[in-house]
């Protein structure tokens, strides 16, 4: 309840009273001082209403209590209408679909990862210090990604009319923004608990742990979900300069909500609209330009002159120096994916499906380093200032990410050889994986624009074609390598090189289409 002052009316002055008549008294001399006269009655001017006359009698304001919840409910109905009341039902339905997906798809996949012919050896490897360190690094990288995402789009993003019309009024900002925070908090808690439950159930059904593991993993997943959402909110608060930006806001959620500035919320809402629109229209360049931060590192680095190929390579190196966030995110994803893929190819106890899991972060890590390739695709069709062809420029732009990925995979192979035996087929299979990752990123950069009817399902499938190609063919390479089926492995290797040729043709085709 909040108290606000409301005008109060003043009581009307009492009418003058006349004394009752009495018997005449003896005559006395008239007083020298005049008697006080009564105050004249208030008169109504022409055109004056009763409301104006009462407003004229106002004196001191009085405090009246208003229900903030009722005021917010009325504003919610005016701005959102019936759709605002159905938001909770939509959230419950999304949670129901996510639970069914985890039950139907997540649990069988996790069991397939953990089920192997040598369960005891797999259990020893999963409980080793290296595996635990890799798990901790993965969780830290996930939390770091949440903090990074909070700079552009936080958990509390109300619609623009709410920001413009409701937040400026004298209401508690924590109360005005509490609903959107509850959506994010409940969603993070549910996703964390469901992830822990799925992993724990997979371990239990694969007979690698007892039933108590389900409770432990569910509790750990719930705690990580709560921590991730609070870090997400803390990063959103830090996206705008303010007096209170410390880590204590992690457990002071109302104070964190009060620190959210209206301009910051407006920028996050605009980023949401930009990313959603660019994703639905297949134009990721708009989202990249909207989310680009000013360059604050490596500003003193200068590009030395030389031959066109070397200049393009050095340009990509300077680009990674000026964007250390992209370099570190690519390094983390590549280290994680390379470790899982190398473990899948070098350790007999590792299941083949482990390569499927490791291929996606390896593919994304390479893409984080291939910004020059995406810039070439964004400006395809324009005349080259250095006089290079489209294929030469594309090869130059994949040189740096390929060298870094090859260095990471070579380091993991060296670690695997130092810890145990190294199969002869592992280097050849990892080479095929590297070629496949390069081809997939070239396909993703030069995918062009969608030419079909823009529906969400079609757009998602269109985006997923390069990644699915990498994951499916890489999984086939892993299965055939584990089965020592080298005849079929040679056939799949030709498919890998065919994908690379397809990517090269996409570079040429998109360039010629823009020039035409």
N, C-alpha and C positions, 0 to 999 in steps of 0.2 A: 504494500500500500504506500502511496506517495501522497504527501500533503502539498496542496497548492492553495494560494490565497484567492478567495472569491469575494466580490464586493458585498457588503452588508448595508442594509437600509437603516437610516436614522429615524428614530421615533419623532412623530410630529410634535411641535411645541403645543402645550396645553392652551386651550382657548381662554382668554381673559374672563374672569368672573366679575359680576357686578354685585355690590353689597345689597342686602335686603333693605327695603325702606323702613325707617324708624321714625319715632316721634321727633318733631323739630326741636332742636336745642336752642338755647338762647343765642342770640346773635353774637358773634365774636368777630374781632377784626380779621380781615383776610390775611393769609400767610404771605410773607414776603417772597418765599421760594416756590417755584411752580411744581405741581405734582407730576410724577412720571406718567407718561402716556403709554398705553398698551401697544405691543408690536402689531403692525398691520398684518392681516391675513395674506397668505401667499396667493397671488393672482396668477391665472393661466393666460399666457400670451397667445395671440391668435396662431393657430397651426401647431401648437404644442400638444403632444399626446401624453397619456398617463405614464408611458415608459420613460419619456424624456423628463417628466416632472419627478419621477422616482429616482432617475439617474442624477438629477440635480441635488437630491438629498443625500447622496452617498458620502460616507465619511471614511472610516478606517476599514480595510479589507479583513475578512476572517478566513481561517484555514479550513479547507474542505478536503476530505479523503477521496482519492480516486483509486480504482482497482487497475493496476498496470496490466495484469493478465487479461482483463476484459478489454482494455484499450488495444493491446496487441492482437487479441482475437478478432476484434473488429477490423483492424488494419489488415490482418491476414486474409480475412474474407473479402475485403475490398480489392486487394492487390492480386491474390491468388485465386479467389473464387472456389469453385467446387474441386478444382485440381489440387489445391493445397490440402484439402481434407483427405484426398485419396493418396497422398504421398506415403503415409504409413502403410497402407495396404500394398502399394507398389514395392516398398522396401521388404515387407514380409514375403511377397511373392519372389523377389530376387533372391532372398535368403533360402527359400524353399528350393528354387532351381539350383542354386549353388550346392546345397546339401545333396540333392539327387545326383548332380554331376560328380561330386566327390565319392558318393557311394557306388555309382555305376562305373565310372572311369578311373577315378583317383585311386581307390583301394586296389583294384586289379593291377594297375600299373606299378604301384609301390610294391605289391607282392612279387610281380615279375622282376623288379629290380633286385629284391633280396633273395629270391629263390635261386639256388644254384646247386650244382652237383656236390660241391664241397662247402657245406654250410659252416663247418667249424673254422675252416681257413678264412672264409668271408667274415665271420664274426670276429676273428682275431685282427683282421685288417681294419675293420670298422672301429674297433676299440683301441687301435694303436694311437700313439701320440701324434703322428702325422695326420691321421684322419680327424682327430679332435681339433688340431690346429687349423686344418682346412675348414672344418665346420664353423669354428669361431670366426675365421676370416670371412666366410660367406655371410654369416649373420651381421658382422660389422659392415660389410659392403652393402647389404640390404638396408640397414639403418642409415648408412651414408646416402644411399640413393633416395630414401624418404626425405632426409634433410635437404638434399639438392632439389627435389621436386617441390618442396614447400616454398622455395623462393619464387616460384612462378605460379603455382596453383596450390593453395592451402586447403585444409579441410573445411574451413568456414567461408563459404562463398554464397551469400544470399543473392537473390535476383536484384537487378539494377534498380527497379522502382522501390524496393525495400531500403536499399542503401540511400537513395535520394530523399525519400519521404518519411521514413520511420527513424533512422538513426539520428538525424538532427534534432529530434524532439527531446525534451528533458526526461528521458527514461534511462534506467540502468542499462548500459550497453551489454553487460553480461547476460541480462535477461532477454534483451532484444535479439541476441545472436545464439542463444542457448540451443534452439532447435537444431540448427545446422551442425553444431558441435556434437549433439547427441546422435545425429545420423552417422557422423564419422566415427565417433567413439564406439557405438554399438557395432558398426560394420567392421572396424578393426578387431574388436574383441571376438566377433563371430568368426571372421576369417582366420585369425590366429588359433582359436580353439579347434576349428575344423581341420586346419592343416596339421596341428599336433595330433589330433585324433586319428587322422588318416595315416600318418607316418607310424604312430604307435601301433595301430591295428595291423598295418602291413608287417611290422617287425614281429608282432605276436603270431599272426597267421603263418608267417614263414618259419616259425619255430626258432627264431634267433633271440627271442626275449620272452619274458613271462607276461602274464596279464597286467601286472603292476606297471609295466612300461606304458600301457595305454593311458593310465591316470597321470603318470609323470610327464609324458610328452604333451598331453592335453593341457596340463597346468603351465608347462613351459611355453607352449604356443600361445596360450591366453595372455601370459605376462608379456611376451614379445609383441603381441598385437596391441596391448595397451601402451607399451613403451613406444611403439612405432607411431601411433596416432598422436601421442603427446609430443614426440619429437617433430612430427609434421606440423602441429600447431605452433610449437616454439619457433620453427623455421619461418612460418608465415609471419609471426610477430617480428622477427628479425629482418624481414624484407623491407620494413619501413623504419626509419630512425625514430627512436623513442627513449624515454627516460629509463624504462625498466625492460631489459632484454636478457637478464641473467638466466642461468639454468634453474633457478628456484621456481620459474614459471611452469616447470614440468609438473609440479604438484599443486600449484596455485592456478587452477584452470580459470576461475572467475576473473582473477586479475589479468590473466593472459587475454581473455576475451575483451576486457576493458581497454587493453593496450592496442587493439586492432584499430588502425586509423581508417577513416572513411575513404581516403584516396587509395590506400593500399587495397582495401576490399574492392574498390572500383577497378583497379588495375588487374586484380586476380579474376574478377568477373569477365573483364575484356579478354584476358588470356584464355579463359575457358571457352568463350564464344569463338575465338580465333582458332584454337586447336580443334574444336569440334567441327567447325565449318571446313577447315582445310583437310581434315581426315575424311569427311563425308564426300568432299569433291575431288579427292585424290591429289590435292595440291599441297604437298608437305613443305614446299619452299616458303609459303606464307607463314607457317608455324615456326620454321627455323629462323626466319627474319624477325618475327615478333618476339622470340625468346632469346635472341642473341644479346649477350651482355657486352658492355664497352670493354675494349682491350686495356688491361691494366698491367700486363706482364710482358716482358720482352720487347718493350717499345723502342729500346735502343738498338735492337738487332736490325741489320740492313741486308738486303738481298744483293749478293755480289754478282757481277755480270759473268757471263760464260755462254756455253752452248745451250740451246733450248732445253734439251733433256735434263741436263744438270741443274739448270735454273729452276725448272719445275720441281725437281726433287728437293732442292734447298728451300724452295718456297713452302713445301709441305712441312719440312722440319721447323721452319720459323713459325708456321701456323700452329704446330703442336706446342712450341715454346710459349706462344702467346695465349694459348688456351690450356692451361695445366689441368683444368677439370676434365676436359675430354681425354687428355693423355692418361690421367690417373684412372678414370673410369674404364677406358679401354684396357689398361694394364690389369686392373682387377678382374675384369670379365675374362680376359685371355688367360690369365693365370689359373682361374677357376676352371674354365672349360678345358684348357690344355692339361691340367692335372687329371681331370676325370677321364678324358679321352685317352691319355697315355696310360693310365691305370687299366682302362678297359682293354687296351691292345697288348700290354706287357705282362699282366698278371693272369695266370690261368684261373684263379678263383673268382675273378671279376666277371659279372654277368655281361652279356653282349649288349643289353639294353642300357648299360651305363654310358656307352658311347652316344646313344640317342640323347641322354640328358646333358652330356657335356658339349654336344655340338652347338646348341643354341647360344650359350654364353660365349663360346669361341667365335661364332658368327657375329654376334653383337659387338664383341670386343674389337674385331677387325673393322667393323663398320664405324666404331667410334674414332678410329685412327684415319679413316678414309674420307675426311671432310673435303679434301681437294677433288676427289672423284665426284662427289655430289655437286660441288660447285661447277665442275665441268658440265655435268648433266643439266644443271639449272640454266646455264648459259649456252647450251648446245645450239648450233646453227649460226652463232656470231663469228665473224672473222677472227682468226687467231692472231694476237699481237706478236707472237714469237715465230709465226710461220710454220708451226708444226701441224701434222695431220691429227685427226681425231683418235686414231689408234695409238700413235706415239704418245699423245698427251695422256690417254687412259693408262698406258703402261707405266708412264712416269708417275702418275698419281697413285698407282697400287704398289710402287716400289717400297716406299717407307712402311706401310702397314704389313706388307708381305715379309719384309726383313725382320720387323719386330715380332711378328707371329712365329716365324721360323726360329728366331732366337729363343722364344719362350718354349716352343715344343722341343727344340734341341736340349734346352736345360732340363726339362722334365725327363727326356729320354736318358740323359746322363745320370740323373738321380735314380731312375729305375735300374739302369745298368750297374750303378754302384751298390744298390740295395739287394739285387738278386740277378737272376739270369735274364737276358734280353733276347726274345725270339727274333730270328732273322727276318720274319715277315712284318715285324712292327714298324721299322723305318719306312718300308714301301707303303704300308697302309696309311701311315701318318702323312706321307707325301701326297697320297690321293686325297686325304682329308683337307690338306692345305690348298690343293688345286680347286677342290670343290668349294671351299670357303671363299676363295678369290672370285670364282665364277658367280657364286651366289650374290656377293656384294656388287659386282658389276651389273648383274641383272636387276638388283634392287635400285641401283642408282639410275639406270637408263630404262626404267619400266615405262616412262612416259606418262600419259594421262589416260584414265579409263575411257573406253569407247562404248560402254554398255550403259544400261539404265542404272542410275545411281541408287541402289538400295543398300542398306547397311550390311546384309549378308554377302552381297556380291562384292562390295568394297573390301570387306574383311578378307574374303577369299583372294581377291586381287592383290592385296598387300602380302598375304601369306605365301604366295607362290614361290618366291626365291628361298625363304626360310624352310618351307616344306620340302623343296627340292634338295636342299643341303641335308636336312635331317633324314629323309627317306634313303637317299643314296649313301649317306654316311653310315646309317644303320645297317644297310646291306653289306657294306665293306666290313663292318665289325663282325657281323654274323658269319660271313664267309671266311674271314681271317681266323676266327675262333674254331670253325669247323675244318680248317685246313683244306678248303675246296678252292684250289688255286685256278682251276679251269674257269669256274664261274666268276672268280675274282677278276680274271683278265677281262671277261665280258663286261663286268661292272666298271672296270677301269676305263674301257672305251666309252661307256656311258658318261663317265665323269668328264672326259675330254670333249665329248659331244656337248655337254652343258657349257663348257668353256667356249666352244665354237659358237653356240647359241648366244652367249653373252656378247661376244665380239660382233656378231651380226646385229644385235640390238643397238650397239654403239653406232655402227654405220647407218642403220636404218633410221634411227632417231635423228641423227645429224642431217641426213639427206632430206628427211621430211620437213625439218625446220628450214633448210635452205630453199626448198621448193616453195 
